[in-house]
Amino acid sequence: MRDVLSFPFNSEEVIVVASDNSGAIGEKEQDSVKVPYETVSYYSFRVAVMECLSAGAEPFAVTLQNFCGDNAWDRLLKGIKRGAGELGLMDLQITGSTESNFTLHQSAVGLSVLGKKQGKVHTEPIIYTNQANIAVIGSPLVGGELIEREAEAAPLKLFQVINTIDEVLTLPIGSKGILNELNGLFSNMTFKDNDLEGDLDLWKSAGPSTCFAAVYPNKKAEEIRKLAGRYFHILKEGYEK
């Protein structure tokens, strides 16, 4: 199950909405993680846009809810535009609101990405077969360690490229970890730790989707591994038919 809301727009299109939020991360004195507001919005946008793209939608708009104060708005916009630029989304529309009546002691941001896709709302379950390969691209990182080990996070552009390959299913990993996300994806399979290989912590938070799962057939294995390069971590190799 994906972390998106999908509903019909007309007879040919579906609207997909994906959201993210962050708290106590930013430039205020009492924030737990001190980073520029551009970084806060970039990674919040990253989460929501990856979910939107993974669901097969083309993003067209962003709504930003800013609880950091009026003076943070332009820097928050800059982070969103940075992410949009990496994806080539030059026509992305951005709107939102700032809480300016009251001042919070810690930073808080909410963000939603809206996208459109052709077809109808997908309601069929995703079935796992033992011919499927499962890999994680990038490493699960959260909080301060993301700042220190940012080079291990999967690039947004790499996600976009892999997401567009036929017969490849992508799934951004969130705060509940790799195993939780995979077990919410397939309707007929519940993985345990020892069902998957590799050296990644399957329960660790991936924060702002610093990694994503890719599910693909054997014929795509070499292409995925080559594209992912040093970010590639195999979890399960598919059996040949």
C-alpha positions in Angstrom: 0.0 0.0 0.0 1.4 3.4 -1.0 1.4 6.5 1.1 -0.7 8.5 -1.4 -4.3 9.5 -1.9 -5.7 8.8 -5.4 -9.1 9.9 -6.7 -10.7 10.3 -10.2 -10.3 13.7 -11.8 -12.2 13.0 -15.0 -12.9 9.9 -17.2 -9.3 9.7 -18.2 -7.1 11.0 -15.4 -6.5 10.4 -11.7 -5.2 12.9 -9.2 -2.5 11.7 -6.8 -1.7 13.5 -3.5 1.4 12.7 -1.5 2.5 14.5 1.7 5.3 15.0 4.2 6.0 17.0 7.3 8.9 17.8 9.6 9.2 19.2 13.1 12.1 20.5 15.2 14.4 20.6 12.1 15.6 24.0 10.9 17.2 27.2 12.1 15.4 27.9 15.4 17.4 27.8 18.7 15.3 24.9 20.1 15.4 22.8 17.0 16.8 19.3 17.5 18.5 19.2 14.1 20.1 22.5 12.9 20.0 22.8 9.1 19.1 25.6 6.7 15.4 26.0 5.7 16.3 25.3 2.1 17.5 21.8 3.2 14.3 21.3 5.3 12.0 21.9 2.3 14.2 20.1 -0.2 14.0 16.9 1.8 10.4 17.3 2.6 9.7 17.8 -1.1 11.8 14.8 -1.9 9.6 12.5 0.2 6.4 13.7 -1.3 7.5 13.9 -4.9 9.1 10.4 -4.8 5.8 9.0 -3.5 3.9 10.8 -6.2 6.2 9.6 -9.0 6.3 6.1 -7.6 2.5 6.0 -7.9 2.9 6.8 -11.6 1.8 10.4 -11.5 3.3 13.5 -13.1 3.7 16.3 -10.4 2.1 19.6 -11.3 1.7 21.5 -8.0 3.0 21.8 -4.4 1.3 23.2 -1.3 3.6 24.4 1.5 2.5 24.9 5.1 5.1 27.0 6.9 5.2 27.3 10.7 8.8 28.7 10.7 7.9 32.3 10.3 7.6 34.8 7.4 11.3 35.2 7.0 11.7 31.5 6.2 9.3 31.4 3.2 11.8 32.4 0.5 14.4 29.8 1.7 11.7 27.1 1.9 10.7 27.9 -1.7 14.3 27.7 -2.8 14.6 24.1 -1.5 11.4 23.0 -3.3 12.7 24.6 -6.5 16.0 22.9 -6.1 14.3 19.5 -6.0 12.0 20.4 -8.9 15.0 21.5 -11.0 16.7 18.1 -10.4 13.6 16.4 -11.8 13.1 18.8 -14.7 9.8 19.9 -13.3 10.1 23.5 -14.5 6.4 24.2 -14.6 5.6 23.1 -11.1 3.2 25.5 -9.4 3.8 26.3 -5.7 1.3 27.8 -3.2 0.9 27.7 0.5 0.5 29.5 3.8 2.5 30.9 6.7 1.5 30.9 10.4 2.3 34.6 11.1 0.0 35.3 14.0 2.0 33.2 16.5 5.6 32.3 16.8 6.6 28.7 17.4 9.7 27.8 19.4 10.7 25.0 17.0 10.5 24.8 13.2 7.6 22.9 11.5 6.8 22.4 7.8 4.1 20.5 6.0 4.2 19.9 2.3 2.0 18.1 -0.3 2.7 17.3 -3.9 -0.2 16.9 -6.4 0.2 14.8 -9.6 -1.9 13.5 -12.5 -1.7 10.2 -14.2 -3.7 8.6 -17.0 -6.2 5.8 -16.3 -8.3 4.9 -13.3 -7.6 4.5 -9.6 -5.6 1.3 -9.1 -7.2 -1.0 -6.7 -5.7 -4.4 -7.6 -3.3 -5.9 -5.0 0.4 -6.2 -5.8 1.4 -9.9 -5.9 4.8 -11.1 -4.9 6.4 -13.9 -6.9 9.8 -15.6 -6.3 10.9 -14.5 -9.7 11.1 -10.9 -8.4 14.4 -9.3 -7.5 14.3 -6.8 -4.6 17.0 -4.2 -4.1 17.4 -1.1 -2.0 19.0 1.9 -3.7 20.7 4.3 -1.2 21.0 3.9 2.6 18.6 4.6 5.4 19.6 7.8 7.1 17.8 10.1 9.5 18.5 13.4 11.4 22.0 14.5 11.9 23.6 11.5 10.2 22.0 12.5 6.9 24.0 15.8 7.1 27.2 13.8 7.8 26.6 11.0 5.3 24.6 12.7 2.6 26.6 11.1 -0.1 25.0 7.7 0.8 21.5 9.0 0.1 20.1 8.0 -3.3 20.0 11.0 -5.7 16.6 12.2 -6.6 17.5 12.0 -10.3 18.6 8.4 -10.0 15.2 7.6 -8.5 13.4 9.3 -11.4 15.4 7.3 -13.9 14.9 3.9 -12.3 11.2 4.7 -11.7 10.6 5.2 -15.5 12.0 1.7 -16.5 9.3 -0.7 -17.7 8.5 -3.6 -15.3 10.3 -1.9 -12.4 8.3 -1.1 -9.3 9.7 1.5 -6.9 8.8 2.2 -3.3 10.3 5.1 -1.3 11.4 4.0 2.2 10.1 6.1 5.1 10.5 6.4 8.8 9.3 2.9 9.7 12.1 1.2 7.7 12.6 -1.1 4.8 10.8 -4.2 6.2 7.7 -2.3 7.1 7.4 -0.7 3.7 7.9 -4.0 1.8 5.4 -5.7 4.0 2.8 -3.0 3.2 3.5 -3.4 -0.6 2.6 -7.0 -1.3 -0.8 -8.4 -0.5 0.4 -12.0 -0.4 3.8 -11.8 1.4 5.1 -10.9 4.8 8.9 -10.9 5.0 10.9 -11.6 8.1 14.4 -10.4 8.7 16.0 -13.7 7.7 14.0 -13.7 4.4 16.2 -10.9 3.1 19.9 -10.7 2.6 22.4 -7.7 2.7 23.9 -5.6 5.3 21.3 -2.8 5.7 19.3 -2.4 8.9 15.8 -3.4 7.8 14.1 -1.6 10.7 16.0 1.7 10.6 14.3 4.9 9.7 15.1 6.2 6.2 14.1 9.7 7.3 13.3 11.8 4.2 13.3 8.7 1.9 17.1 8.6 1.6 16.7 5.2 0.0 14.0 3.3 -2.0 13.2 -0.2 -2.9 13.1 -1.5 -6.5 11.3 -4.6 -7.5 12.2 -6.0 -10.9 12.4 -9.1 -13.1 15.7 -10.9 -13.8 16.0 -9.4 -17.3 16.3 -5.9 -15.7 18.8 -6.9 -13.0 22.0 -5.9 -14.8 20.5 -2.5 -15.9 19.3 -1.7 -12.4 22.7 -2.7 -10.8 24.6 -0.7 -13.3 22.5 2.5 -12.9 22.5 2.3 -9.1 26.2 1.8 -8.9 27.5 2.3 -5.3 24.0 2.9 -4.0 22.9 -0.6 -4.9 22.0 -3.1 -2.1 20.5 -6.5 -3.0 17.9 -7.9 -0.6 16.5 -10.8 -2.6 17.4 -12.3 -5.9 14.7 -13.7 -8.1 14.6 -17.3 -9.2 14.8 -18.1 -12.9 11.7 -19.7 -14.3 
